[in-house]
Amino acid sequence: MTTLTTNTARVYLDTNRVSGDISPLLFSGFAEHMGRCIYGGIYEPASSCADENGYRSDVLAALRQLNLRMIRYPGGNFLSGYHWLDGVGPREQRPCRRDLAWQSTETNQFGTNEFMGLCRRIDAQPMLGVNLGTGSIAEAANLVEYCNAPAGTQYADLRVAHGYPEPHGVKYWCLGNEMDGHWQIGHLEPAEYACKAREAAKLMKWQDPSLKLVLCGSSSSGMPTYPEWDRVVLESCWEHVDYLSLHYYAGNRENDTPSYLALAAQFESQLDTLAATLRYVKSHLRSKHDVRLAWDEWNVCYKVPDVPARWAEVPHIAEEVYNLEDALVVAQWLNVFLRKCDVLEIACLAQIVNVIAPILTTTDRLVRQTIFYPFMLFSHYATGQSLNVLTQSPHYATKAFGDVPVLDVSASYDPVDDRSAVFLVNRSQKESVLTELVWQSRAPRKMNALHQFGCAHPKAANTFEHPELLIPRVLPGMPLDDHAATLRLPPLSLTVVTCE
């Protein structure tokens, strides 16, 4: 083996050293009635790209390429003022209402059943939120009946009357959204939210005991009540819920690229804190029940302010243009998801079209943003088990996190298909890193391919004028020499090594 020098690294991989099973639901998304995510994004009957039901065919094709396993809907802040009955039934009878969350006008032409149609079209599970802001616990339970009960009672029969004789069978449900936030419609103090969420959970599971429920955790690690909020609501609701949510939006407002590219430290810290909170509450309650984590809002968001035109229909809100450094932060987030998959089972990229999204559209065009490609690569190749990888890497200095490794690495091994993948981010802006991959057990028969994504300019972005400026390059695999292989990782790059 080579001796490590300043620009060399070594990654040790062992299929016996497993961190946990990789939940496919880590590769999920989020669609909210905000800006042009739904209208003008997923659903746009006036577009030349729309199918006979108004769904954008080009958008659906791109979403299938992302390989999303589940979609959370309908919000977000929108959820806390939304009443689901407004969005079902004949479209001409649906009310047009003011959406107080985003100060826009909601036509309700897209609702629960249209969302189910979206999920069927892209083969993704639905995840519904219930309104615990202005909504009641009875309204939440009625929505479960509408979606999941067989015909024969009021709300199930209403679904049948709307043209859906078979239950939708929605398994995953969110008990409100960011109820710790003062910006939330119907914001509650922790004890108040805990009581409402617990009682809603009881009614919902009485309707359908198979439900998996997500409790609102802290909306950010920067909240003054974090993580005390999480402890309080968990202690009240523990036996009735299955997941605790966490949210975080990353940004580079200081234009400090070295620190920005080290944000994996923040992501891991947040997960570690909440994992410890889960362990504490379970022990404190002497419970045998387990609650996992659901990072059901995560993404980069900092360039475009949320300044809606008051009461406009389909306003342009938060339509970020993502660059390479944003994509590398997304790739590291996904690395963290794999490394922490023993406690994290759900993650929803927020959002999926136009609003802080991997996909941007005009009426008849679409562009895949830089963050599209890391998500796509992880979603397709990270399967089976996450390996506990040992990485020996040079370090670099940051203002925010001190010295951090130049390389950020995760790996997966799928014992069913006997295939593996290694995901490597080189955070250096200038230096390539000669990296040796060393398999300590079950070395692959061959390295199939290298997928490399990156360039020399951290601010480079895909645009409608140059939609493929940054796309992954597929390079041929290479032979192994005594269970090892050496490759050069370019600066500012993500490299995915696929093996069998």
C-alpha positions in Angstrom: 0.0 0.0 0.0 1.1 3.5 -0.7 2.2 5.8 2.1 -0.2 8.7 2.8 1.1 12.2 1.8 -0.6 15.6 1.7 -2.8 14.8 -1.3 -3.4 11.1 -0.8 -6.2 9.3 1.2 -7.2 5.8 2.0 -10.7 4.4 2.5 -11.2 1.0 4.2 -14.3 -0.9 3.4 -15.5 -4.1 5.2 -18.9 -5.7 4.4 -18.9 -7.1 8.0 -18.8 -3.6 9.5 -22.4 -2.5 9.0 -23.9 0.8 10.4 -27.5 -0.2 9.6 -30.0 -1.0 6.9 -30.6 1.8 4.3 -34.3 2.7 4.2 -35.4 3.4 0.7 -37.5 6.2 2.2 -34.3 8.2 2.7 -34.8 9.1 -1.0 -38.1 10.9 -0.7 -39.4 14.3 -1.6 -41.8 17.1 -0.5 -44.4 18.9 -2.5 -46.2 21.9 -1.0 -48.8 24.4 -2.2 -46.2 27.1 -2.4 -45.2 29.2 -5.4 -45.0 27.1 -8.5 -44.4 23.6 -7.0 -47.9 22.3 -7.7 -49.4 24.7 -10.2 -47.0 25.5 -13.0 -44.8 22.6 -11.9 -46.4 19.3 -11.3 -49.8 20.3 -12.6 -50.2 22.7 -15.5 -53.1 21.9 -17.9 -52.3 24.8 -20.2 -48.8 23.6 -20.9 -48.0 21.8 -24.2 -46.2 19.3 -22.0 -49.3 18.4 -20.0 -51.1 15.0 -20.3 -54.9 14.6 -20.5 -55.2 15.0 -16.7 -53.0 18.2 -16.5 -49.9 16.6 -15.1 -46.6 17.8 -16.7 -45.3 14.7 -18.6 -41.7 16.1 -18.7 -41.8 16.8 -14.9 -43.1 13.3 -14.2 -40.3 11.8 -16.3 -37.7 13.8 -14.4 -39.2 12.8 -11.1 -39.1 9.1 -12.1 -35.4 9.6 -12.9 -34.9 10.9 -9.4 -36.3 7.5 -8.2 -38.3 9.2 -5.4 -39.7 6.5 -3.0 -42.2 8.8 -1.2 -43.6 12.3 -1.4 -44.8 14.4 1.5 -47.9 16.6 0.9 -49.5 19.2 1.1 -47.1 21.2 3.3 -45.2 22.8 4.9 -46.5 26.0 6.4 -49.5 25.8 4.0 -50.7 22.7 5.9 -51.6 24.6 9.1 -54.3 26.7 7.3 -55.5 24.0 4.8 -58.7 22.1 5.1 -58.7 18.9 3.0 -62.3 19.0 2.1 -61.6 22.1 0.0 -59.5 20.0 -2.4 -61.7 17.1 -3.1 -64.8 16.6 -5.3 -65.7 18.3 -8.6 -63.2 21.0 -9.4 -65.9 23.5 -10.3 -67.3 23.3 -6.8 -64.0 23.7 -4.9 -63.6 27.1 -3.2 -60.9 29.6 -4.0 -59.3 30.7 -0.8 -56.6 33.0 0.6 -53.5 31.0 1.7 -52.3 33.0 4.7 -49.0 31.1 5.0 -47.7 32.3 1.7 -50.0 35.3 1.2 -51.3 33.9 -2.1 -54.5 32.7 -3.6 -55.2 28.9 -3.6 -57.6 27.6 -6.3 -57.8 24.1 -4.9 -57.8 22.6 -8.4 -55.2 20.1 -7.1 -55.9 18.2 -3.9 -55.7 14.8 -2.2 -56.9 12.6 -5.1 -54.7 14.5 -7.7 -51.8 14.0 -5.3 -52.6 10.2 -5.2 -52.6 10.3 -9.0 -49.1 11.9 -9.0 -47.8 9.2 -6.6 -49.2 6.4 -8.8 -47.7 7.9 -11.9 -44.1 8.0 -10.5 -44.4 4.9 -8.3 -43.9 6.7 -5.0 -45.6 6.2 -1.7 -47.8 9.1 -0.5 -47.2 10.8 2.8 -50.0 13.1 4.0 -49.9 15.8 6.7 -52.9 16.7 8.9 -53.7 20.3 9.9 -53.0 20.7 13.6 -52.9 24.5 13.3 -56.4 25.6 12.4 -57.6 22.0 12.0 -59.2 19.7 14.6 -58.3 16.2 15.6 -61.7 15.1 14.2 -60.8 16.6 10.8 -57.5 14.6 10.9 -59.3 11.3 11.7 -61.9 12.0 9.0 -59.1 12.4 6.4 -57.8 9.0 7.4 -61.3 7.5 6.9 -61.6 9.2 3.5 -58.2 7.9 2.3 -58.1 4.4 3.9 -61.5 3.0 4.9 -63.6 0.7 2.7 -66.9 2.0 1.5 -69.8 2.0 4.0 -69.3 5.1 6.2 -69.6 8.8 5.5 -66.1 9.9 4.5 -65.2 6.6 2.7 -68.5 6.9 0.8 -67.5 10.5 -0.1 -64.3 9.2 -1.6 -66.3 6.7 -3.6 -68.7 9.4 -4.8 -65.6 11.4 -6.0 -64.6 8.5 -8.3 -62.3 6.4 -6.1 -64.0 3.2 -5.1 -60.8 1.6 -3.6 -59.0 3.0 -0.5 -55.8 4.9 -1.2 -54.0 3.1 1.6 -51.9 5.9 2.9 -49.4 4.6 5.5 -47.3 7.6 6.5 -48.8 10.7 8.1 -47.4 13.9 9.6 -49.0 15.3 12.8 -48.8 19.0 11.7 -45.9 21.0 10.5 -43.2 23.1 12.4 -45.6 23.7 15.3 -42.7 25.1 17.4 -42.4 28.1 15.0 -44.0 31.5 15.7 -44.5 31.9 12.0 -46.8 28.8 12.0 -50.6 29.3 11.6 -51.9 28.1 15.0 -48.5 27.9 16.6 -48.6 26.0 19.9 -46.4 25.8 22.9 -44.8 22.3 23.4 -47.2 21.0 26.0 -50.2 22.3 24.0 -48.9 20.7 20.8 -48.1 17.4 22.5 -51.6 17.1 23.8 -53.2 17.9 20.5 -50.8 15.6 18.6 -51.3 12.7 21.0 -55.1 12.9 20.8 -55.0 13.2 17.0 -52.7 10.2 16.8 -55.1 8.2 18.9 -58.1 8.9 16.7 -56.1 8.4 13.5 -54.8 5.0 14.6 -58.3 4.0 15.8 -59.3 4.6 12.2 -56.4 2.6 10.9 -54.0 0.9 13.3 -51.4 0.3 10.6 -50.5 4.0 10.3 -47.0 5.3 10.8 -47.1 8.7 12.4 -44.5 11.5 12.4 -44.4 13.9 15.4 -43.3 17.5 14.8 -39.8 18.0 16.2 -37.9 21.2 16.2 -38.1 23.1 12.9 -34.3 23.9 13.1 -31.4 23.3 15.4 -31.2 27.1 15.7 -34.6 27.3 17.5 -34.2 28.6 21.1 -36.4 25.6 22.3 -34.2 23.0 20.6 -33.9 20.2 21.7 -36.2 20.8 24.8 -39.2 20.9 22.5 -38.3 17.5 21.2 -38.0 16.0 24.7 -41.3 17.4 25.9 -43.4 16.3 22.9 -41.8 12.9 22.8 -42.5 12.2 26.5 -46.2 12.9 26.0 -46.6 11.1 22.6 -44.0 8.4 22.6 -46.2 5.3 22.6 -48.5 6.8 19.9 -46.0 7.8 17.2 -43.3 6.2 15.1 -41.1 9.1 14.0 -39.8 12.4 15.2 -39.3 15.0 12.4 -36.4 17.4 12.0 -35.8 20.2 9.5 -32.8 22.2 8.3 -32.0 24.4 5.4 -28.4 25.1 4.5 -26.9 28.2 3.0 -23.7 30.1 2.2 -24.8 33.6 3.0 -21.3 34.6 4.1 -19.8 33.3 0.9 -17.5 31.1 2.9 -17.1 28.2 0.6 -14.7 26.2 2.8 -17.1 26.3 5.8 -20.1 25.7 3.6 -18.5 22.6 2.2 -18.0 21.3 5.7 -21.7 21.4 6.7 -21.8 17.7 7.1 -20.5 18.4 10.6 -23.7 20.3 11.3 -25.9 17.6 9.9 -24.3 14.9 11.9 -24.4 17.0 15.1 -28.2 17.5 14.7 -28.8 13.8 14.2 -26.6 12.9 17.1 -28.4 15.3 19.4 -31.9 14.0 18.5 -30.8 10.4 18.5 -29.6 11.0 22.1 -32.9 12.6 22.9 -34.7 9.5 21.6 -32.6 7.2 23.8 -33.2 9.4 26.8 -37.0 9.5 26.4 -37.2 5.8 25.8 -35.2 5.1 28.9 -37.0 7.6 31.0 -40.4 6.1 30.1 -39.1 2.5 30.5 -40.6 1.9 27.0 -40.1 -1.0 24.7 -41.4 1.0 21.8 -39.0 2.6 19.3 -39.2 6.0 17.6 -37.0 6.8 14.6 -36.1 10.1 12.9 -37.6 11.6 9.8 -35.7 14.5 8.2 -38.8 15.4 6.3 -37.5 18.9 5.1 -33.9 19.4 4.0 -32.2 21.3 1.3 -30.2 24.4 0.4 -32.1 27.6 0.6 -30.6 31.1 0.9 -30.3 33.0 -2.4 -33.9 34.0 -3.2 -36.0 35.6 -0.4 -39.6 34.5 0.1 -41.4 37.7 -1.0 -44.7 36.7 -2.4 -47.0 39.1 -4.3 -49.9 39.3 -1.9 -52.9 37.2 -3.0 -51.4 36.3 -6.4 -52.2 33.0 -8.0 -49.1 30.8 -8.5 -46.4 33.4 -7.5 -42.8 32.9 -8.1 -41.4 32.1 -4.7 -38.0 30.7 -3.6 -36.9 29.6 -7.1 -33.3 29.0 -6.3 -30.7 28.5 -9.0 -28.3 25.9 -7.6 -24.6 25.7 -8.3 -21.8 23.1 -7.8 -21.1 23.9 -4.2 -24.8 23.5 -3.4 -24.8 20.1 -5.1 -21.8 19.0 -3.1 -23.5 20.0 0.2 -26.5 17.9 -0.9 -24.2 15.0 -1.7 -22.7 15.3 1.8 -26.2 15.4 3.3 -26.9 12.1 1.6 -23.6 10.7 2.9 -24.7 11.6 6.4 -28.0 9.9 5.8 -26.2 6.7 5.0 -23.8 7.0 7.9 -26.7 7.6 10.3 -29.3 5.2 8.8 -29.5 3.2 12.1 -31.7 6.0 13.5 -32.8 7.9 10.3 -35.4 6.2 8.2 -37.1 8.9 6.2 -35.8 12.0 4.5 -37.7 14.3 2.1 -35.9 16.7 -0.2 -37.8 20.0 0.0 -39.1 20.6 -2.5 -39.3 18.7 -5.8 -40.3 21.2 -8.5 -39.5 25.0 -9.0 -39.5 25.9 -5.3 -36.0 25.2 -3.8 -36.0 22.2 -6.1 -33.9 20.0 -8.3 -36.2 20.8 -11.3 -37.0 24.2 -12.8 -39.6 24.7 -15.4 -41.1 27.2 -17.8 -44.4 26.6 -19.5 -42.8 24.3 -22.1 -39.2 23.6 -20.9 -37.4 21.9 -18.0 -33.9 22.0 -16.6 -32.3 19.6 -14.1 -30.4 21.6 -11.6 -27.0 20.6 -10.1 -28.6 19.2 -7.0 -30.6 16.8 -9.2 -27.6 14.6 -9.9 -26.3 13.7 -6.5 -29.8 12.8 -5.4 -30.3 10.6 -8.5 -27.0 8.8 -8.0 -27.5 8.0 -4.4 -31.2 7.0 -4.9 -30.2 4.5 -7.6 -27.0 3.1 -6.1 -27.3 3.3 -2.3 -29.1 0.1 -1.4 -28.9 -2.7 1.2 -26.7 -1.9 4.1 -24.6 1.1 5.0 -21.0 0.3 5.8 -19.0 1.8 8.6 -16.2 3.3 6.5 -12.8 4.2 7.9 -11.4 7.2 6.0 -7.8 8.5 6.3 -7.8 11.9 4.7 -5.9 15.1 4.7 -7.6 18.0 6.5 -8.3 21.6 5.7 -9.1 24.6 7.8 -12.6 26.2 8.1 -13.8 29.2 10.1 -17.0 27.5 11.2 -15.8 23.9 12.1 -12.1 24.0 12.5 -10.1 21.4 10.7 -12.2 19.0 8.7 -11.3 16.1 6.4 -10.9 16.9 2.8 -12.9 13.8 1.9 -16.5 13.0 3.0 -17.3 9.3 2.3 -20.1 6.8 2.7 -20.6 3.3 1.2 -23.3 0.7 0.7 -23.4 -3.0 0.2 -26.5 -4.9 -0.9 -26.2 -8.6 0.1 -29.2 -9.5 -2.0 -27.7 -8.3 -5.3 -24.1 -8.7 -4.1 -23.2 -5.2 -5.2 -21.7 -2.2 -3.5 -21.2 1.5 -4.1 -18.8 4.1 -2.6 -19.7 7.8 -2.5 -16.8 10.2 -2.2 -16.9 14.0 -2.0 -13.6 15.9 -2.5 -14.2 19.2 -0.7 -10.9 20.8 -1.8 -11.3 23.7 -4.1 -7.9 23.3 -5.7 -6.4 19.9 -5.1 -7.1 16.5 -6.4 -6.7 13.6 -4.0 -5.2 10.3 -5.0 -7.4 7.9 -3.1 -6.8 4.2 -2.4 -9.9 2.1 -1.8 -9.1 -1.0 0.3 -11.6 -3.8 0.7 -10.9 -5.7 3.9 -13.5 -8.5 3.2 -15.4 -9.6 0.2 -13.6 -7.6 -2.4 -15.7 -6.9 -5.5 -15.1 -9.0 -8.6 -14.8 -5.7 -10.5 -15.5 -2.0 -10.4 -18.2 -1.5 -12.9 -18.0 2.3 -13.4 -17.1 5.6 -11.9 -19.7 8.4 -12.0 -18.0 11.7 -11.6 -19.7 15.0 -11.1 -18.0 18.4 -10.7 -15.9 21.1 -12.2 -13.3 23.7 -11.2 -15.8 26.5 -10.5 -17.9 26.2 -7.2 -20.5 28.7 -8.6 -21.1 26.9 -11.9 -24.8 26.2 -12.5 -27.1 24.6 -15.1 -29.5 27.1 -16.7 -32.1 27.0 -19.5 -29.5 28.4 -21.8 -26.9 25.8 -20.7 -28.9 23.0 -19.2 -26.1 20.4 -19.2 -23.2 22.4 -18.1 -22.9 20.1 -15.1 -23.9 16.5 -15.5 -22.2 13.3 -14.3 -19.5 11.7 -16.5 -19.5 7.9 -16.6 -16.0 6.5 -16.7 -15.0 2.9 -17.1 -14.2 0.8 -14.1 -10.8 -0.5 -13.2 -9.3 -3.8 -12.0 -8.4 -4.4 -8.3 -4.9 -5.1 -7.2 -4.9 -7.3 -4.1 -8.3 -6.1 -2.9 -7.4 -2.4 -3.6 -7.8 0.2 -6.3 -6.5 3.7 -6.6 -8.3 6.6 -8.2 -7.8 10.3 -8.5 -10.7 12.5 -7.1 -10.8 15.9 -8.8 -11.3 19.0 -6.7 -14.9 20.0 -6.0 -16.3 16.7 -7.1 -18.6 13.8 -6.2 -17.4 10.4 -7.3 -19.6 7.3 -7.1 -17.9 4.0 -7.6 -20.2 1.1 -8.4 -19.0 -2.5 -7.9 -20.2 -6.1 -8.2 
